[in-house]
Amino acid sequence: MDQIFVPEQQNTQTQHRLLLLGERQGKKSPEGVEKSLGLNDSGSTWSNFWRGFGWNIADKNKPSHNITHNGPSKRVARNIFSVLPGDTQWISCILVSRWDNISGPRVEHVWSGTETLGEDNLMSVSRQTLCGELAREDTDENASVESKFHLLPEIGYCFTSFVFTAPYGQNAASSRFSLSIVVRMKLYQKYLMLHNIVEDRMLQLVSQLQTLLVKDWSTAINVFSVQLQPFVTKMEDVFHSSLPPPLLSRTFVHHPSQYTPEFISRVVTSHLQTHGSTIIIGSDPERINTFIDSLCMFNISWNERHRSSHCRSPSTFIPDLAIQGVVTTTISEEEVIQSMLPSTVVDLNTFIVKQTPPFHEYNILRKNYLRSQLDSRDKSLQENPWKAQELFRVVKTGAPLVDKLLGELYGCPTYLRTPFLVQSVKLLVRKAIQLIRYVQAEIERSHVRQLEANTVKKIRVHMDLGQESDFYLLLGIAEKLFPGIYVMLAGDPAFFIELQFIELFESF
Amino acid sequence: MGVDEQNYVDSDAENASSLRQLDQPSNTASSEFSELEGPIPLFTVPEGGAGAFNVNEFVLRIMAVDNQNKGSDIVENTSTKDMQVVLSEHKEGATAYVHHFNLLDLYARGYVRPICISYITRDPKKIMCHFEDFLQSFSEVTEIFKSGNRQIFRKDISLQLDKIDKLKNIQEVEDITGRTPETMSEYITDLKILHGGMEEEEDSIELSEENSTEESALKDIIVSYFNTPGATLRTLEQLCGQSMYSKGKKAIRDAWRMLKRPAIVLALEREDQYFFESGSCNLSMGSSFLMNFSALYDNLSPDISKSVSHDDMKSWASYVTIGRRGGQDALDAYRRQEEMDLRRPSIDTSENTVSPDPSPRLGRRPESPSWGRNNPLSLSTPGPLRDWGDISIDSESDSMVSAFTPVKDHLGGDSSPETTHGSFKSRRYDKSIENFSANIWNVANTTSGRGLLDLRNRYNSLFLRTVMFSLLRGRTVIILGNNYNETAVGKLVTCLTSFIPGTSSVTEEEEKKKIAKVTSKWHTKSIKLSDLSTLKLIGMKRDITLPKVVERYVTIWDYEAETILGPPYTGNLLDDLLSTKKVWPDENTFLAHIQCILFDLAIKVYIMYQSQLYASTEKDKRSSNEGPGSPDRAHPYTGRTKPETPQQPPGSTRKMPQISKVFRSASESNLLRSPQKETSHNWSKNIPRNDMQIIEHLVEIVKMRQVSWYHQCTGQPEAPGVIQLDYSPVRRFKNSRK
């Protein structure tokens, strides 16, 4: 259970932090901050009313500076602040807001991370996320979750919010809520790199919060506080992961003798097939790190270095990193399935390369896992009963495309290998683009959502993709560039299962 | 997928308005939320493009929040920074980027009219993946509107103050309006403060002389100060001025055109940017960027000291040989053709010796005029990007290096805000050289390459191989046709442009000139030998007689007779390109296939280029070890002191380590073979002679570009063009396919 601030104790601290904030922004005088905290009560009722709807009505009879700081004093109660569980260095705060039919947007709870935001800023966030959501048609509890990303240079923050509907209050009336994560403006570029991951995790949190609110709205926030901890801890790891400049001369690109070419070929093949996400396990951290540096050179995008990590201490698995090292002998299926993308697991002790099923099948498995996790939380089970049937498949051979690449690479003089590799990976990307274009042309021609087996066969023949491993390799690259191509080519497994059921019932 | 729908709305709310766009199928709408009527769409781009999308509801949603500054004084309130929002609209299946900004209006409440521009797309990931592109494009657009608006606003205030001065008795206003003297004086103070704030900016606006009488001045002030019911708000056009408004609208359309392209094209363009911006040594084919040959990659391997830096470019100046074709042979040919007025062959250009001063860092141009277009720093007025303090925009920062810089360094702490270099850089959209994917997704500025699939089906392989071989090795191709076939020949020229190798130039203007010179769709004058230095593909009227001296060095395609006279091709590089065994569903797929093959070729060229560079620097090092008395040291950069250099074809006797292995097929290269073991190898045996001619020519193109770049950087005159005199035996082929 997290610590709840006692209002009196927190007051001075908050003010102190707010003063700092005001100074940094160079705008608000301490008096201004006091006013913004609601200590000045000379506001006009009408302007407060309109502000509730997000409109700042400046009364022309008065200079505007007399009005703008007269914020509503009771919108943010003092007992809603608590400390964000888990240690964070980048999340300013996380907050839950709710649209109140009488007073407009309200801040329900704030978990302060690196700082405590002032009331004005918190209200800004609430207003920005919830205003405009009123009177929308789809406000029942099954309504889709709307996402928003705001960049507010004016207050120096950016935030991502998810607007959802859940029951609230004694009569369990449907209310519009928003869950927002607030980050300092200066971190927004790094944030953008991780937006996909944050979005995925936040959607999970929204599901959890919705379930809690349905169950018991009065205790929901307290229980939710506990559930925030894994999110914060894991996102912290992802946020700070990044690779230092590699010592290229030690990589297997320049010293292949450390491993057999056949092993390297298997690793690179599987790495590209699983969209560039790989976990290296073993017992020697230094060896693992050098291997990571080497494998990184086969990435199709430079940004993935910012989502990769060497072995860390303590060595734990972090979902959704592109390449990471873990000092361990085995890694569990339940950990790996948390990532959004399929993964390759390379064991440097045994030289076994394993990979999860292809993207379209993996997605179904992951959805089942997340559903099961939510259910087990709902039923207060200690463990998630989910079990994957053979999540990992062993990669036995490398793809011919990779064999060719490596053959040419090691034929190059050492000083040319890095640029040659960079260009060769770009050539693979171009081939993947050709595949995308081919598939698009066939889809447009036949007006279907997914191609028939004969068409796929034809594509593979004309693109010289006879080997399955080559085909999946290019698909792995193509899916990153053009999301959805996997389903177009390989079909939607969920759809197949449905068909099987239909066939089963029809046979009786 | 595929089609892009854009929808663009502009609205002006009580204090706010918005513009937005919708992606897939194409349209754009604009709306206004007025103080009096609430949100109303202003316009969409393209016109009428909103389609079934409920613009009114959307505008209401995005304008619901007030974006005004709650600052403590009037100046702060009127200088709100832009705000950006990305939101999803599940009901419509759309995602929108919304850019809020404020315009100043003396007649509006609080003196501001918040406007917003939005871009709406069906692709849920596109905006967040390319957020910075959206941010930058729309910041540029709003900056145009704002700069026009500032001028108008300042003019308004000056006029207003002028009128107030003319009033003899301020009491008159108060009497009519029933306001107190205090409020009136506050109004005047506001105006003066705002006027003072504006004066600090540009002072270039000429105030129009208006002979306002005291009576009309009084009326104006009453109207502007107290919004009388029924009065209409000024339009966006009136707020920004006619010229800036049209400029802004054009910028919106440009931004829309740029951003509506598929996300994959935007993504590939971004990746290419790392390589493209180095400027000096890009190799392109037609209008598609192929590869950057600069030594940027050396930054990837700082610990491998053997890599060749481009500071060694000086040594290339002595290398301006243009292989065996442009060298001594060319000189001889010129001597035989004394009656013609010829330009000096390029070998002499090496006598314009490059000064041995340390060259500027090549591969990175400090100031490129064409960058200004997209560089936020070039905007004359303070924009939102610069106001953010936290973000430094640095177009000079080296992305390749930063790719290897740990992110923790980028993040810094609160104490070091100026650390986020690298990713937020201005993107360059050169109109003449584009990413290859633009062509594949039909969003390119040119139509080069269109019709290639028809061409492949219409002509037989032998025929086309001759054409492409000539183009790729730099031998001019002339297509002769009758007058009535002018259009068809013109189309052929455009289509085959995608096989003309070239180098992207530094400035757009220069590039335009160059493109114009490389091809000629319909030539009606005779051509001279000197024209061959630039013109590579010419459509020509049949009546024009070619001089004998030209005829011998060009490949001639007779359009009507369907014959071609040119050097036959015996390599295997073009086999896959023209093979009819492969079936392509449409032209785009075929173009993608061609791009793969050309890129594969470019890799070979790169290897060749780098090994020559490596060999030459190794040689320089050796010669420098021979001591200062060596004659090579006395004139290290002139061809004369190194007579062997220009005369020898590249690679024939120079050290060419291990390269051959790269050219081997995969079956030949054995993975288990020790990579360090090097064998001496006659590389020319592995590659067919014709293919090697193509590779050599491409290497020469890159080298020439670098030398001219070096001349530019050192302020020396540009080297004259090179005429390639190709003595290959020619054969006549007839198209057998009907």
Boltz contact constraints between the chains, C-beta under 6 A:
constraints:
  - contact:
      token1: [A, 32]
      token2: [B, 72]
      max_distance: 6.0
  - contact:
      token1: [A, 54]
      token2: [B, 64]
      max_distance: 6.0
  - contact:
      token1: [A, 54]
      token2: [B, 65]
      max_distance: 6.0
  - contact:
      token1: [A, 54]
      token2: [B, 66]
      max_distance: 6.0
  - contact:
      token1: [A, 55]
      token2: [B, 66]
      max_distance: 6.0
  - contact:
      token1: [A, 56]
      token2: [B, 66]
      max_distance: 6.0
  - contact:
      token1: [A, 56]
      token2: [B, 68]
      max_distance: 6.0
  - contact:
      token1: [A, 58]
      token2: [B, 110]
      max_distance: 6.0
  - contact:
      token1: [A, 61]
      token2: [B, 183]
      max_distance: 6.0
  - contact:
      token1: [A, 63]
      token2: [B, 186]
      max_distance: 6.0
  - contact:
      token1: [A, 64]
      token2: [B, 77]
      max_distance: 6.0
  - contact:
      token1: [A, 65]
      token2: [B, 72]
      max_distance: 6.0
  - contact:
      token1: [A, 65]
      token2: [B, 73]
      max_distance: 6.0
  - contact:
      token1: [A, 68]
      token2: [B, 70]
      max_distance: 6.0
  - contact:
      token1: [A, 127]
      token2: [B, 65]
      max_distance: 6.0
  - contact:
      token1: [A, 128]
      token2: [B, 65]
      max_distance: 6.0
  - contact:
      token1: [A, 131]
      token2: [B, 64]
      max_distance: 6.0
  - contact:
      token1: [A, 131]
      token2: [B, 65]
      max_distance: 6.0
  - contact:
      token1: [A, 132]
      token2: [B, 61]
      max_distance: 6.0
  - contact:
      token1: [A, 132]
      token2: [B, 64]
      max_distance: 6.0
  - contact:
      token1: [A, 144]
      token2: [B, 90]
      max_distance: 6.0
  - contact:
      token1: [A, 146]
      token2: [B, 88]
      max_distance: 6.0
  - contact:
      token1: [A, 147]
      token2: [B, 88]
      max_distance: 6.0
  - contact:
      token1: [A, 148]
      token2: [B, 87]
      max_distance: 6.0
  - contact:
      token1: [A, 149]
      token2: [B, 86]
      max_distance: 6.0
  - contact:
      token1: [A, 150]
      token2: [B, 85]
      max_distance: 6.0
  - contact:
      token1: [A, 151]
      token2: [B, 84]
      max_distance: 6.0
  - contact:
      token1: [A, 152]
      token2: [B, 83]
      max_distance: 6.0
  - contact:
      token1: [A, 153]
      token2: [B, 81]
      max_distance: 6.0
  - contact:
      token1: [A, 153]
      token2: [B, 388]
      max_distance: 6.0
  - contact:
      token1: [A, 154]
      token2: [B, 81]
      max_distance: 6.0
  - contact:
      token1: [A, 185]
      token2: [B, 390]
      max_distance: 6.0
  - contact:
      token1: [A, 186]
      token2: [B, 390]
      max_distance: 6.0
  - contact:
      token1: [A, 186]
      token2: [B, 417]
      max_distance: 6.0
  - contact:
      token1: [A, 189]
      token2: [B, 420]
      max_distance: 6.0
  - contact:
      token1: [A, 189]
      token2: [B, 423]
      max_distance: 6.0
  - contact:
      token1: [A, 192]
      token2: [B, 131]
      max_distance: 6.0
  - contact:
      token1: [A, 195]
      token2: [B, 128]
      max_distance: 6.0
  - contact:
      token1: [A, 242]
      token2: [B, 406]
      max_distance: 6.0
  - contact:
      token1: [A, 242]
      token2: [B, 407]
      max_distance: 6.0
  - contact:
      token1: [A, 244]
      token2: [B, 406]
      max_distance: 6.0
  - contact:
      token1: [A, 245]
      token2: [B, 404]
      max_distance: 6.0
  - contact:
      token1: [A, 247]
      token2: [B, 303]
      max_distance: 6.0
  - contact:
      token1: [A, 248]
      token2: [B, 301]
      max_distance: 6.0
  - contact:
      token1: [A, 248]
      token2: [B, 303]
      max_distance: 6.0
  - contact:
      token1: [A, 249]
      token2: [B, 303]
      max_distance: 6.0
  - contact:
      token1: [A, 249]
      token2: [B, 304]
      max_distance: 6.0
  - contact:
      token1: [A, 261]
      token2: [B, 671]
      max_distance: 6.0
  - contact:
      token1: [A, 302]
      token2: [B, 403]
      max_distance: 6.0
  - contact:
      token1: [A, 306]
      token2: [B, 407]
      max_distance: 6.0
  - contact:
      token1: [A, 404]
      token2: [B, 666]
      max_distance: 6.0
  - contact:
      token1: [A, 407]
      token2: [B, 666]
      max_distance: 6.0
  - contact:
      token1: [A, 407]
      token2: [B, 669]
      max_distance: 6.0
  - contact:
      token1: [A, 407]
      token2: [B, 671]
      max_distance: 6.0
  - contact:
      token1: [A, 408]
      token2: [B, 662]
      max_distance: 6.0
  - contact:
      token1: [A, 410]
      token2: [B, 675]
      max_distance: 6.0
  - contact:
      token1: [A, 411]
      token2: [B, 661]
      max_distance: 6.0
  - contact:
      token1: [A, 411]
      token2: [B, 662]
      max_distance: 6.0
  - contact:
      token1: [A, 411]
      token2: [B, 669]
      max_distance: 6.0
  - contact:
      token1: [A, 412]
      token2: [B, 662]
      max_distance: 6.0
  - contact:
      token1: [A, 413]
      token2: [B, 657]
      max_distance: 6.0
  - contact:
      token1: [A, 413]
      token2: [B, 658]
      max_distance: 6.0
  - contact:
      token1: [A, 415]
      token2: [B, 304]
      max_distance: 6.0
  - contact:
      token1: [A, 415]
      token2: [B, 306]
      max_distance: 6.0
  - contact:
      token1: [A, 415]
      token2: [B, 307]
      max_distance: 6.0
  - contact:
      token1: [A, 416]
      token2: [B, 610]
      max_distance: 6.0
  - contact:
      token1: [A, 418]
      token2: [B, 297]
      max_distance: 6.0
  - contact:
      token1: [A, 418]
      token2: [B, 300]
      max_distance: 6.0
  - contact:
      token1: [A, 418]
      token2: [B, 301]
      max_distance: 6.0
  - contact:
      token1: [A, 419]
      token2: [B, 297]
      max_distance: 6.0
  - contact:
      token1: [A, 423]
      token2: [B, 603]
      max_distance: 6.0
  - contact:
      token1: [A, 427]
      token2: [B, 599]
      max_distance: 6.0
  - contact:
      token1: [A, 430]
      token2: [B, 595]
      max_distance: 6.0
  - contact:
      token1: [A, 430]
      token2: [B, 596]
      max_distance: 6.0
  - contact:
      token1: [A, 430]
      token2: [B, 599]
      max_distance: 6.0
  - contact:
      token1: [A, 431]
      token2: [B, 596]
      max_distance: 6.0
  - contact:
      token1: [A, 433]
      token2: [B, 592]
      max_distance: 6.0
  - contact:
      token1: [A, 434]
      token2: [B, 592]
      max_distance: 6.0
  - contact:
      token1: [A, 434]
      token2: [B, 593]
      max_distance: 6.0
  - contact:
      token1: [A, 434]
      token2: [B, 596]
      max_distance: 6.0
  - contact:
      token1: [A, 437]
      token2: [B, 440]
      max_distance: 6.0
  - contact:
      token1: [A, 437]
      token2: [B, 588]
      max_distance: 6.0
  - contact:
      token1: [A, 437]
      token2: [B, 589]
      max_distance: 6.0
  - contact:
      token1: [A, 437]
      token2: [B, 592]
      max_distance: 6.0
  - contact:
      token1: [A, 438]
      token2: [B, 589]
      max_distance: 6.0
  - contact:
      token1: [A, 441]
      token2: [B, 585]
      max_distance: 6.0
  - contact:
      token1: [A, 441]
      token2: [B, 586]
      max_distance: 6.0
  - contact:
      token1: [A, 441]
      token2: [B, 589]
      max_distance: 6.0
  - contact:
      token1: [A, 442]
      token2: [B, 585]
      max_distance: 6.0
  - contact:
      token1: [A, 462]
      token2: [B, 582]
      max_distance: 6.0
  - contact:
      token1: [A, 462]
      token2: [B, 583]
      max_distance: 6.0
  - contact:
      token1: [A, 481]
      token2: [B, 264]
      max_distance: 6.0
  - contact:
      token1: [A, 482]
      token2: [B, 264]
      max_distance: 6.0
